[in-house]
Each structure stands twice: as C-alpha cells, then as structure tokens.
Amino acid sequence: MTDQVSDVPPAVPERARPVRVADLPEDEQDRMQSMLHEIPMHALLGIELVELGDVYSILSMPVREQAFNSTGNLHGGAVATLIDVAAGTAAALGSGFRPGKQSLVTADLHVRYLGRPHGNIVYARAETLKAGRQLIVVECRVTDSDDRVIASADFSMMIVPLRAPLRPTVGAKPTDPDL
C-alpha cells in the first residue's frame, strides 16, 4: 500500500453543541469579546459574538448613532461590516482554516438590503454552505429584534498563505490570523 496525499482539508474539530457566549464564564466572555474589539471598527460598531457552532456564527450589533448614515438610518456599510465579520467567523469555523499558518481574506460579498430594522439591535447569522481547499462559501441573514429580515448576503472567503499585516499594530505577531 502506498501513502497518498489527500486534497481534502483537515477535519474541523467537532463541538458537542453550539456555544452561546452568554453561557460561558464571565472571564471567557470578556476574552472572546475583547479579541473581537481589538479591531477598532468592530469596537466602534459594538459588534458582539452571540453564538458559535461548528459551521455557523451569530453576531449582534446595536442600532446606534455610530452606525448611522447622513439621514439618521442604519448605514449599509455598517450592515456589510457586520455581515463580513459574521461570515468570516463562520468560514473559519466551518473549514480547514489553520490560524497562525494561513490567512482568510474576503473574496466576494453581495448584500441585498431588504428593509430597515425595528428595535435597537440587529443580528447576523452566517452559515458555511461549502468549504473547499481554498474557497469557502457562506450565506448570511441579518434580522432585527422582531426577527424581520433586513439584509441577505452571499459571501465567499479564500484561504491563502499567511500574510504579514500592511501596518503592524502594537503586540501583533507575524502568525496572527488575517481576519
């Protein structure tokens, strides 16, 4: 018998069940949210992790002035950023991505804006539809507090060789993932 090299990415570790961030110990919640908020735009928009599954993620964003456009409505760019973060998280979870060895980069994002939110928070639920060796396809829906769909998106991400940051930040290491 000969050894053959497989083109299949390594298996994603399975979780016993989805992880609701609110159910974690407070120090673990703080650690996860602070990692997300290390990115200034995520902190500005107040993006938070809600739940993580083996191929999906749910994130939230408050509907507040920092995310408004010139007419006082939720800015489409803020919604697109929420989608990008949720879909990127789902892509990382639902693929063979290896942090510290590879980078994930957005290849394509198509958003359909379907309505304005009611309430003071929106949720993005992103799910990996297909994960290949390099391309990961994700579907995302953004809903408001009343579970009304306000946006729908198709998203794809590519796994590429580890990339150095354009402008290193304090404490950044060359092996940090490019999310």
Backbone as numpy.savetxt, mean C-alpha at the origin, in Angstrom:
# Nx Ny Nz CAx CAy CAz Cx Cy Cz
18.35 -37.80 -11.03 17.50 -36.62 -11.03 18.39 -35.38 -11.03
18.08 -34.39 -11.87 18.88 -33.17 -11.94 18.18 -32.05 -11.21
18.98 -31.14 -10.67 18.41 -29.96 -10.01 17.97 -28.98 -11.08
16.75 -28.50 -10.96 16.25 -27.52 -11.90 15.98 -26.22 -11.16
16.24 -25.11 -11.82 15.96 -23.81 -11.24 14.54 -23.44 -11.60
13.76 -23.09 -10.61 12.35 -22.75 -10.83 12.19 -21.27 -11.12
11.27 -20.93 -12.01 10.94 -19.54 -12.30 9.85 -19.03 -11.38
9.42 -19.85 -10.46 8.35 -19.48 -9.55 8.96 -18.73 -8.36
8.38 -17.55 -7.98 8.92 -16.83 -6.84 8.75 -17.64 -5.56
9.58 -17.38 -4.55 9.44 -18.11 -3.29 8.05 -17.92 -2.71
7.57 -18.91 -2.00 6.23 -18.85 -1.41 6.15 -17.73 -0.39
5.01 -17.07 -0.35 4.76 -16.02 0.63 4.39 -16.70 1.94
5.01 -16.30 3.05 4.64 -16.92 4.33 3.15 -16.71 4.59
2.48 -17.75 5.00 1.04 -17.65 5.25 0.78 -17.19 6.68
-0.27 -16.39 6.84 -0.70 -15.97 8.16 -1.90 -16.84 8.54
-2.05 -17.09 9.80 -3.18 -17.88 10.27 -4.50 -17.17 9.96
-4.49 -15.87 10.05 -5.69 -15.08 9.75 -5.26 -13.64 9.52
-6.14 -12.80 9.00 -5.78 -11.40 8.81 -5.38 -10.74 10.13
-4.54 -9.74 10.02 -4.08 -9.01 11.19 -4.76 -7.65 11.21
-5.63 -7.44 12.20 -6.23 -6.12 12.40 -5.27 -5.34 13.28
-4.80 -4.22 12.78 -3.80 -3.43 13.49 -4.31 -3.01 14.86
-5.59 -2.67 14.97 -6.16 -2.25 16.25 -6.14 -3.36 17.30
-6.03 -4.62 16.87 -5.99 -5.74 17.81 -4.59 -6.06 18.32
-3.58 -5.41 17.75 -2.19 -5.66 18.16 -1.88 -4.90 19.46
-0.86 -5.32 20.17 -0.43 -4.55 21.35 -0.08 -3.12 20.93
-0.29 -2.17 21.82 -0.13 -0.76 21.49 1.27 -0.43 20.96
2.32 -1.03 21.52 3.67 -0.73 21.04 3.87 -1.24 19.61
3.25 -2.37 19.25 3.34 -2.89 17.89 2.55 -2.01 16.93
1.37 -1.53 17.34 0.59 -0.60 16.52 1.42 0.65 16.24
2.03 1.20 17.30 2.83 2.42 17.16 4.00 2.20 16.20
4.65 1.04 16.32 5.79 0.73 15.46 5.37 0.67 13.99
4.25 -0.02 13.72 3.79 -0.16 12.34 3.37 1.19 11.76
2.62 1.98 12.54 2.16 3.28 12.04 3.34 4.24 11.86
4.33 4.19 12.77 5.46 5.11 12.64 6.30 4.77 11.41
6.39 3.48 11.06 7.09 3.11 9.82 6.38 3.73 8.62
5.07 3.70 8.62 4.29 4.29 7.53 4.48 5.80 7.51
4.53 6.43 8.68 4.62 7.89 8.77 6.04 8.42 8.62
7.03 7.53 8.43 8.37 7.99 8.11 8.39 8.69 6.76
7.40 8.42 5.94 7.27 9.08 4.64 6.41 10.32 4.87
6.99 11.52 4.68 6.28 12.76 5.03 4.89 12.90 4.42
4.69 12.48 3.16 3.37 12.61 2.54 2.34 11.74 3.25
2.74 10.53 3.65 1.82 9.65 4.37 1.42 10.27 5.70
2.39 10.87 6.39 2.10 11.53 7.67 1.19 12.73 7.46
1.47 13.55 6.45 0.66 14.74 6.16 -0.80 14.36 5.90
-1.00 13.28 5.14 -2.36 12.86 4.81 -3.00 12.03 5.91
-2.23 11.62 6.91 -2.78 10.83 8.02 -3.13 9.40 7.64
-2.44 8.84 6.66 -2.71 7.47 6.21 -2.34 6.50 7.33
-3.23 5.54 7.61 -3.04 4.57 8.68 -3.31 3.16 8.17
-2.57 2.20 8.72 -2.83 0.79 8.45 -4.04 0.35 9.27
-4.95 -0.41 8.66 -6.13 -0.92 9.36 -6.05 -2.44 9.49
-5.78 -3.12 8.36 -5.76 -4.58 8.37 -4.83 -5.09 7.28
-4.14 -6.19 7.58 -3.24 -6.82 6.62 -3.60 -8.29 6.50
-3.73 -8.78 5.27 -3.97 -10.19 5.01 -2.83 -10.75 4.19
-2.96 -11.97 3.73 -1.85 -12.55 2.97 -1.74 -11.97 1.57
-2.83 -11.47 0.99 -2.77 -10.85 -0.34 -3.50 -9.51 -0.40
-3.87 -8.96 0.75 -4.61 -7.69 0.73 -4.19 -6.80 1.89
-4.57 -5.53 1.74 -4.36 -4.56 2.81 -5.55 -3.61 2.83
-5.83 -3.08 4.02 -6.84 -2.04 4.18 -6.16 -0.89 4.91
-6.22 0.29 4.32 -5.65 1.49 4.93 -6.74 2.55 5.00
-6.54 3.52 5.88 -7.52 4.60 6.01 -6.83 5.95 5.88
-7.64 6.97 5.58 -7.15 8.34 5.49 -8.27 9.26 5.95
-7.99 10.18 6.87 -9.03 11.11 7.28 -9.35 12.10 6.16
-10.60 12.52 6.09 -11.01 13.56 5.16 -10.82 14.86 5.92
-9.72 15.54 5.63 -9.38 16.77 6.37 -8.70 17.76 5.44
-8.53 18.96 5.93 -8.05 20.08 5.11 -6.74 19.80 4.37
-5.82 19.07 4.98 -4.55 18.78 4.32 -4.73 17.99 3.02
-5.87 17.35 2.85 -6.14 16.54 1.65 -7.16 17.20 0.73
-7.50 18.47 0.96 -8.50 19.15 0.14 -7.87 19.84 -1.07
-8.70 20.03 -2.11 -8.28 20.79 -3.28 -8.76 22.24 -3.11
-8.62 23.05 -4.15 -8.96 24.47 -4.06 -10.46 24.73 -3.88
-11.30 23.73 -4.16 -12.75 23.91 -3.98 -13.24 23.34 -2.65
-12.30 22.91 -1.79 -12.67 22.39 -0.48 -13.17 20.96 -0.50
-12.84 20.23 -1.53 -13.22 18.82 -1.64 -11.98 17.95 -1.55
-12.18 16.65 -1.32 -11.07 15.72 -1.24 -10.32 15.70 -2.57
-9.04 15.97 -2.52 -8.20 16.07 -3.72 -8.00 14.69 -4.33
-8.14 14.60 -5.65 -7.92 13.34 -6.35 -6.51 12.80 -6.14
-5.54 13.68 -6.01 -4.16 13.24 -5.76 -4.00 12.59 -4.40
-4.76 13.08 -3.41 -4.73 12.45 -2.08 -5.33 11.06 -2.14
-6.43 10.92 -2.87 -7.05 9.59 -3.06 -6.09 8.66 -3.80
-5.44 9.18 -4.84 -4.48 8.37 -5.60 -3.30 7.95 -4.72
-2.86 8.81 -3.83 -1.77 8.46 -2.92 -2.20 7.35 -1.97
-3.42 7.45 -1.42 -3.95 6.40 -0.56 -3.99 5.08 -1.32
-4.46 5.10 -2.56 -4.52 3.90 -3.39 -3.11 3.34 -3.61
-2.16 4.20 -3.94 -0.79 3.77 -4.19 -0.20 3.07 -2.98
-0.42 3.62 -1.79 0.14 3.03 -0.57 -0.56 1.69 -0.26
-1.89 1.66 -0.37 -2.63 0.42 -0.08 -2.27 -0.67 -1.10
-2.23 -0.30 -2.37 -1.93 -1.29 -3.42 -0.48 -1.76 -3.33
0.43 -0.86 -3.02 1.83 -1.25 -2.85 2.01 -2.20 -1.68
1.27 -1.96 -0.61 1.32 -2.85 0.55 0.77 -4.22 0.19
-0.37 -4.26 -0.52 -0.94 -5.54 -0.94 0.00 -6.27 -1.89
0.65 -5.54 -2.79 1.60 -6.16 -3.72 2.77 -6.79 -2.98
3.27 -6.10 -1.96 4.39 -6.63 -1.17 3.96 -7.89 -0.42
2.74 -7.87 0.12 2.24 -9.01 0.89 1.92 -10.21 0.00
1.38 -9.95 -1.17 0.86 -11.02 -2.01 1.80 -11.51 -3.09
3.09 -11.27 -2.93 4.05 -11.67 -3.96 5.30 -12.25 -3.31
6.26 -12.54 -4.14 7.54 -13.05 -3.66 8.54 -11.95 -3.37
8.07 -10.71 -3.20 8.95 -9.57 -2.93 9.82 -9.83 -1.70
11.11 -9.51 -1.82 12.06 -9.70 -0.72 12.63 -8.35 -0.31
12.08 -7.74 0.77 12.59 -6.45 1.24 14.08 -6.55 1.56
14.81 -5.48 1.26 16.25 -5.47 1.50 17.06 -6.08 0.38
16.40 -6.82 -0.50 17.07 -7.44 -1.64 16.51 -6.93 -2.97
15.27 -6.43 -2.93 14.60 -5.93 -4.13 13.88 -4.63 -3.80
13.48 -3.92 -4.85 12.64 -2.72 -4.72 11.32 -2.99 -5.41
10.27 -2.34 -4.92 8.97 -2.36 -5.58 8.72 -0.96 -6.13
8.34 -0.89 -7.40 8.05 0.40 -8.02 6.70 0.33 -8.73
5.95 1.41 -8.65 4.66 1.48 -9.33 4.90 1.52 -10.83
4.25 0.62 -11.55 4.36 0.58 -13.01 3.17 1.28 -13.67
2.00 1.18 -13.04 0.79 1.71 -13.65 -0.26 1.94 -12.58
-0.98 3.04 -12.69 -2.08 3.33 -11.78 -3.18 4.02 -12.56
-4.37 3.43 -12.57 -5.53 4.02 -13.24 -6.65 4.13 -12.21
-7.06 5.37 -11.95 -8.09 5.63 -10.94 -9.36 6.12 -11.62
-10.49 5.58 -11.19 -11.81 6.07 -11.61 -12.44 6.72 -10.39
-12.66 8.02 -10.45 -13.28 8.74 -9.34 -14.79 8.67 -9.53
-15.48 8.10 -8.56 -16.89 7.77 -8.73 -17.83 8.61 -7.86
-17.30 9.35 -6.92 -18.17 10.17 -6.07 -17.37 10.82 -4.96
-18.02 11.67 -4.22 -17.35 12.31 -3.09 -17.74 11.61 -1.81
-16.84 11.58 -0.86 -17.11 10.84 0.38 -18.08 11.56 1.30
-18.80 10.77 2.06 -19.62 11.27 3.17 -18.85 10.86 4.42
-18.85 11.67 5.42 -18.15 11.32 6.65 -16.73 11.87 6.67
-15.98 11.47 7.68 -14.67 12.08 7.89 -13.49 11.12 7.70
-13.74 9.97 7.05 -12.66 9.02 6.80 -12.97 8.21 5.54
-11.91 7.85 4.81 -12.06 6.96 3.66 -11.13 5.76 3.86
-11.51 4.64 3.25 -10.77 3.39 3.38 -10.40 2.88 2.00
-9.18 2.39 1.86 -8.74 1.75 0.62 -8.50 0.28 0.92
-9.18 -0.60 0.17 -8.94 -2.03 0.29 -8.34 -2.49 -1.03
-7.10 -2.94 -0.95 -6.37 -3.38 -2.14 -6.09 -4.87 -2.04
-6.26 -5.57 -3.16 -6.04 -7.01 -3.18 -5.21 -7.40 -4.39
-4.20 -8.23 -4.16 -3.37 -8.73 -5.24 -4.18 -9.73 -6.07
-4.29 -9.45 -7.37 -5.02 -10.35 -8.27 -4.09 -11.40 -8.87
-2.85 -10.98 -9.22 -1.89 -11.90 -9.82 -0.49 -11.37 -9.52
0.35 -12.29 -9.08 1.74 -11.94 -8.80 2.65 -12.83 -9.63
3.34 -12.23 -10.59 4.33 -12.96 -11.37 5.71 -12.75 -10.78
6.72 -13.16 -11.53 8.09 -12.98 -11.06 8.47 -11.51 -10.97
7.91 -10.69 -11.87 8.28 -9.29 -11.89 7.07 -8.36 -11.76
5.96 -8.68 -12.38 4.80 -7.80 -12.37 3.73 -8.31 -11.41
3.18 -7.38 -10.62 2.13 -7.70 -9.66 0.93 -6.82 -10.00
-0.24 -7.42 -10.17 -1.45 -6.68 -10.51 -2.36 -6.66 -9.29
-2.84 -5.45 -8.97 -3.64 -5.23 -7.76 -4.90 -4.45 -8.14
-5.98 -4.77 -7.45 -7.25 -4.05 -7.61 -7.52 -3.32 -6.29
-8.04 -2.10 -6.36 -8.28 -1.32 -5.15 -9.61 -0.57 -5.24
-10.31 -0.54 -4.12 -11.55 0.24 -4.01 -11.43 1.16 -2.81
-11.87 2.39 -2.98 -11.88 3.35 -1.88 -13.34 3.61 -1.54
-13.66 3.46 -0.25 -15.02 3.66 0.23 -15.02 4.69 1.35
-16.21 5.24 1.62 -16.32 6.19 2.73 -16.88 5.48 3.95
-17.19 6.24 4.98 -17.70 5.67 6.24 -19.02 4.93 6.07
-19.79 5.31 5.04 -21.07 4.65 4.76 -20.92 3.49 3.78
-19.68 3.08 3.49 -19.36 1.99 2.57 -19.77 2.29 1.13
-19.87 3.59 0.80 -20.12 3.99 -0.59 -18.79 4.02 -1.33
-18.75 3.46 -2.55 -17.52 3.46 -3.34 -17.29 4.86 -3.90
-16.12 5.44 -3.58 -15.81 6.77 -4.11 -14.74 6.71 -5.20
-13.98 5.61 -5.25 -12.98 5.44 -6.31 -12.68 3.96 -6.48
-12.29 3.62 -7.70 -11.89 2.26 -8.04 -10.60 2.38 -8.83
-9.68 1.44 -8.64 -8.39 1.57 -9.34 -7.84 0.22 -9.77
-7.13 0.25 -10.89 -6.28 -0.85 -11.35 -4.86 -0.39 -11.09
-4.03 -1.27 -10.61 -2.68 -0.90 -10.19 -1.73 -2.03 -10.53
-0.54 -1.69 -10.98 0.48 -2.73 -11.15 1.81 -2.21 -10.61
2.57 -3.14 -10.10 3.85 -2.83 -9.49 4.87 -3.81 -10.03
6.11 -3.35 -10.11 7.19 -4.22 -10.59 8.20 -4.47 -9.49
8.68 -5.70 -9.44 9.80 -6.06 -8.56 11.06 -5.84 -9.39
11.95 -4.98 -8.89 13.18 -4.66 -9.61 14.37 -4.86 -8.67
15.58 -4.91 -9.21 16.75 -5.00 -8.32 16.76 -3.83 -7.35
17.33 -4.03 -6.18 17.39 -3.01 -5.14 17.98 -1.72 -5.70
17.32 -0.61 -5.40 17.75 0.69 -5.91 18.14 1.60 -4.75
19.17 2.36 -4.97 19.57 3.35 -3.97 18.60 4.53 -4.06
18.31 5.20 -2.93 17.39 6.34 -2.96 17.97 7.51 -3.75
17.07 8.34 -4.32 17.52 9.53 -5.04 18.20 10.50 -4.10
17.63 10.65 -2.91 18.21 11.51 -1.89 18.09 10.79 -0.56
19.17 10.22 -0.09 19.11 9.46 1.17 18.62 10.34 2.32
17.84 9.74 3.18 17.37 10.43 4.37 18.20 9.98 5.56
18.11 10.72 6.64 18.86 10.39 7.84 18.47 8.98 8.28
19.45 8.15 8.52 19.20 6.80 8.98 18.87 5.79 7.90
18.75 6.24 6.62 18.44 5.32 5.53 19.62 4.40 5.26
19.30 3.14 4.98 20.32 2.16 4.63 20.13 1.75 3.18
21.18 1.38 2.50 21.06 0.98 1.09 20.11 -0.22 0.90
19.86 -0.99 1.96 18.99 -2.17 1.83 17.54 -1.86 2.17
17.19 -0.61 2.51 15.80 -0.27 2.81 14.95 -0.47 1.56
13.72 -1.00 1.71 12.87 -1.21 0.52 12.43 0.11 -0.08
12.20 0.09 -1.37 11.76 1.26 -2.13 10.26 1.18 -2.32
9.48 1.50 -1.26 8.01 1.44 -1.36 7.44 2.82 -1.52
